[in-house]
Amino acid sequence: MDDPTCKYRLTMNQFIDDTFTFSAAGSHTTHITATYIMWAIYKDREVLQRLYDEIKTIEAAGLEITVDELRKLPYFEAMITEGLRLYTTIAGSIPRVVPKGGRQLGPHFLPEDTGILSPIYAIHHNTDLFQDPFSFKPERWMDATKEMRDAIVAFGGPGRPCPGQNLAMFELRLILAFLISRCPDLEPAESCTKECMQLTELLLLFPKGGKCEFRKRGYKV
């Protein structure tokens, strides 16, 4: 802020506002998405075991679990992408205006200045792109098409992405990696039913039951 060589300088109030924006955009939403991904992983022992084995290769090589190392793990990254597809916290519409000259969209011509909405939830569950779209299948991303990857708009489009994207991805990778590697013996508690985890929209998407509880395998409350 006080460096005279900086091209762009922020006041203290601007710095505080930006910090709040990044924290709000990149933390609260991430925790909800991470909760759903944890639920999906711990329900599927095969997925959990595969992730656990892959993450442990980092420590087996004498390295620390870091974001840079996690990004090198293909199945782990596939799991993150699948989680963002299936459990994007903001699943509403992204409003945009058609630019000058209009645009051709498939068989439809959209005149300039037309307001359009792109519903994230519908895009992420498009049956033309994703087979069995309501199932959690990280392996679908191991050999994904360009069309599939282009359809992931969890952080908006490339022209105007979410300002909290980098923080969100940083948190999501580390939260899930450390949980899987340190607590592989968990399972959803009896209270964590499909009905309890039903997506409910209150600006953001929340579990209907408001929580997601786990227990050690074989232990009954």
C-alpha positions as CSV (number, residue, x, y, z in Angstrom):
1,M,0.0,0.0,0.0
2,D,2.9,2.4,0.8
3,D,5.2,1.3,-2.0
4,P,5.6,4.3,-4.4
5,T,6.7,2.0,-7.2
6,C,3.4,0.1,-7.3
7,K,1.3,0.8,-10.4
8,Y,-1.9,0.3,-8.5
9,R,-2.1,1.5,-4.9
10,L,-4.9,0.6,-2.4
11,T,-6.2,2.6,0.5
12,M,-6.6,0.8,3.8
13,N,-10.4,0.7,3.3
14,Q,-10.0,-0.8,-0.2
15,F,-7.5,-3.3,1.2
16,I,-10.0,-4.3,4.0
17,D,-12.9,-4.6,1.4
18,D,-10.9,-6.8,-0.9
19,T,-9.7,-9.0,2.0
20,F,-13.3,-9.5,3.1
21,T,-14.4,-10.2,-0.5
22,F,-11.7,-12.8,-1.1
23,S,-12.4,-14.5,2.3
24,A,-16.2,-14.6,1.8
25,A,-16.0,-15.7,-1.8
26,G,-13.2,-18.3,-1.2
27,S,-14.0,-19.7,2.2
28,H,-17.6,-20.1,3.1
29,T,-18.6,-21.6,-0.2
30,T,-15.6,-23.9,-0.2
31,H,-16.5,-25.4,3.2
32,I,-20.0,-26.3,1.9
33,T,-18.5,-27.9,-1.2
34,A,-15.9,-29.7,0.8
35,T,-18.6,-31.1,3.1
36,Y,-20.5,-32.6,0.2
37,I,-17.3,-34.0,-1.3
38,M,-16.3,-35.6,2.0
39,W,-19.8,-37.2,2.2
40,A,-19.4,-38.6,-1.3
41,I,-15.9,-39.9,-0.7
42,Y,-16.6,-41.6,2.6
43,K,-19.7,-43.3,1.2
44,D,-17.6,-45.1,-1.4
45,R,-14.8,-47.2,0.0
46,E,-13.2,-47.8,-3.5
47,V,-12.9,-44.1,-4.2
48,L,-11.6,-43.4,-0.7
49,Q,-9.0,-46.2,-1.0
50,R,-7.8,-45.0,-4.3
51,L,-7.4,-41.4,-3.1
52,Y,-5.7,-42.5,0.1
53,D,-3.1,-44.6,-1.8
54,E,-2.4,-41.8,-4.3
55,I,-1.9,-39.1,-1.6
56,K,0.4,-41.4,0.4
57,T,2.7,-41.6,-2.6
58,I,3.7,-38.0,-1.8
59,E,4.9,-38.9,1.7
60,A,6.4,-42.1,0.5
61,A,8.7,-40.0,-1.7
62,G,9.8,-38.1,1.3
63,L,7.8,-35.0,0.4
64,E,5.3,-32.9,2.3
65,I,1.7,-32.7,1.2
66,T,1.4,-29.3,-0.5
67,V,-0.9,-27.9,-3.1
68,D,1.9,-28.1,-5.8
69,E,2.3,-31.8,-5.0
70,L,-1.4,-32.5,-4.9
71,R,-1.9,-30.9,-8.4
72,K,0.3,-33.7,-9.8
73,L,-2.1,-36.4,-8.6
74,P,-4.4,-37.2,-11.5
75,Y,-7.2,-39.0,-9.6
76,F,-7.1,-36.5,-6.8
77,E,-7.5,-33.7,-9.3
78,A,-10.3,-35.6,-11.0
79,M,-12.0,-35.9,-7.6
80,I,-11.8,-32.1,-7.1
81,T,-13.3,-31.4,-10.5
82,E,-16.1,-33.9,-10.0
83,G,-16.9,-32.4,-6.7
84,L,-17.1,-28.9,-8.2
85,R,-19.3,-30.2,-10.9
86,L,-21.7,-32.0,-8.7
87,Y,-21.7,-29.8,-5.6
88,T,-21.1,-26.2,-6.8
89,T,-22.3,-24.1,-3.9
90,I,-23.6,-21.3,-6.1
91,A,-25.7,-23.1,-8.6
92,G,-27.9,-20.3,-9.9
93,S,-27.7,-18.3,-13.1
94,I,-24.9,-16.2,-14.4
95,P,-26.4,-13.1,-16.1
96,R,-24.7,-11.9,-19.3
97,V,-25.5,-9.5,-22.2
98,V,-25.0,-10.5,-25.8
99,P,-22.3,-8.2,-27.3
100,K,-22.6,-6.0,-30.3
101,G,-23.6,-7.8,-33.5
102,G,-25.3,-10.6,-31.8
103,R,-24.2,-14.2,-31.6
104,Q,-25.2,-17.5,-33.1
105,L,-25.8,-20.2,-30.5
106,G,-26.4,-23.5,-32.2
107,P,-29.6,-23.1,-34.2
108,H,-30.5,-19.9,-32.4
109,F,-29.5,-16.3,-33.1
110,L,-29.3,-14.0,-30.1
111,P,-29.6,-10.3,-30.9
112,E,-27.2,-7.8,-29.3
113,D,-28.1,-6.5,-25.9
114,T,-30.2,-9.5,-25.1
115,G,-30.0,-10.6,-21.5
116,I,-29.2,-14.3,-21.0
117,L,-28.9,-16.5,-18.0
118,S,-26.7,-19.6,-17.8
119,P,-27.9,-21.9,-14.9
120,I,-24.7,-23.5,-13.5
121,Y,-26.6,-26.5,-12.0
122,A,-28.2,-27.4,-15.4
123,I,-24.8,-27.0,-17.2
124,H,-23.1,-29.3,-14.7
125,H,-25.8,-31.9,-15.0
126,N,-26.2,-31.9,-18.8
127,T,-26.8,-35.4,-19.9
128,D,-25.4,-34.7,-23.3
129,L,-22.0,-34.2,-21.7
130,F,-22.1,-36.3,-18.5
131,Q,-23.3,-39.8,-18.3
132,D,-25.2,-40.5,-15.1
133,P,-24.8,-36.9,-14.1
134,F,-26.1,-37.2,-10.6
135,S,-23.5,-39.7,-9.6
136,F,-20.1,-38.9,-8.0
137,K,-17.6,-40.5,-10.5
138,P,-14.1,-38.9,-10.4
139,E,-12.9,-41.4,-13.0
140,R,-15.0,-39.6,-15.7
141,W,-12.3,-36.8,-15.7
142,M,-9.4,-39.2,-16.3
143,D,-10.1,-39.0,-20.0
144,A,-12.4,-36.0,-20.2
145,T,-13.2,-34.2,-23.5
146,K,-12.7,-30.5,-24.1
147,E,-16.4,-30.0,-24.1
148,M,-16.7,-31.6,-20.6
149,R,-13.9,-29.3,-19.2
150,D,-15.4,-26.2,-20.8
151,A,-18.7,-27.0,-19.1
152,I,-17.3,-26.6,-15.6
153,V,-18.2,-23.1,-14.6
154,A,-18.1,-23.4,-10.9
155,F,-16.1,-20.1,-10.7
156,G,-17.8,-18.5,-13.6
157,G,-16.4,-18.2,-17.2
158,P,-12.8,-17.4,-18.1
159,G,-13.5,-13.7,-18.8
160,R,-14.8,-12.8,-15.4
161,P,-14.0,-15.6,-12.8
162,C,-14.8,-15.6,-9.1
163,P,-12.2,-13.4,-7.2
164,G,-11.9,-16.1,-4.5
165,Q,-11.1,-18.9,-6.9
166,N,-7.4,-19.3,-6.0
167,L,-8.1,-19.3,-2.3
168,A,-11.0,-21.7,-2.7
169,M,-9.0,-24.2,-4.6
170,F,-6.1,-23.9,-2.2
171,E,-8.3,-24.6,0.8
172,L,-10.3,-27.4,-1.0
173,R,-7.2,-29.4,-2.0
174,L,-5.5,-29.2,1.5
175,I,-8.7,-29.8,3.5
176,L,-9.6,-33.0,1.6
177,A,-6.0,-34.3,1.3
178,F,-5.2,-34.0,5.0
179,L,-8.6,-35.4,6.0
180,I,-8.3,-38.4,3.7
181,S,-4.6,-39.2,4.6
182,R,-5.1,-38.7,8.4
183,C,-8.7,-40.1,8.8
184,P,-9.2,-42.9,6.4
185,D,-11.3,-44.9,8.9
186,L,-14.4,-42.6,8.9
187,E,-17.9,-43.2,7.5
188,P,-21.1,-41.1,7.4
189,A,-22.9,-41.3,10.7
190,E,-26.5,-42.7,10.8
191,S,-27.8,-39.1,11.1
192,C,-26.1,-38.3,7.7
193,T,-28.9,-39.6,5.5
194,K,-29.6,-38.9,1.8
195,E,-32.5,-36.8,2.9
196,C,-30.4,-34.8,5.4
197,M,-27.8,-34.1,2.7
198,Q,-30.4,-33.0,0.1
199,L,-29.4,-29.8,-1.6
200,T,-31.4,-26.8,-0.4
201,E,-31.0,-23.4,-2.0
202,L,-30.8,-20.3,0.3
203,L,-28.7,-18.1,-2.0
204,L,-26.0,-20.7,-1.5
205,L,-26.7,-24.5,-1.6
206,F,-26.8,-26.1,1.9
207,P,-27.5,-29.6,3.2
208,K,-31.1,-29.7,4.2
209,G,-30.2,-31.0,7.6
210,G,-27.7,-28.2,8.2
211,K,-24.8,-30.6,9.0
212,C,-22.8,-33.7,8.0
213,E,-21.7,-36.0,10.7
214,F,-19.1,-38.8,10.6
215,R,-18.0,-41.6,12.9
216,K,-15.3,-44.2,12.9
217,R,-16.2,-47.4,11.0
218,G,-17.7,-50.0,13.2
219,Y,-18.7,-47.6,16.0
220,K,-22.3,-47.0,16.7
221,V,-23.6,-44.1,18.8
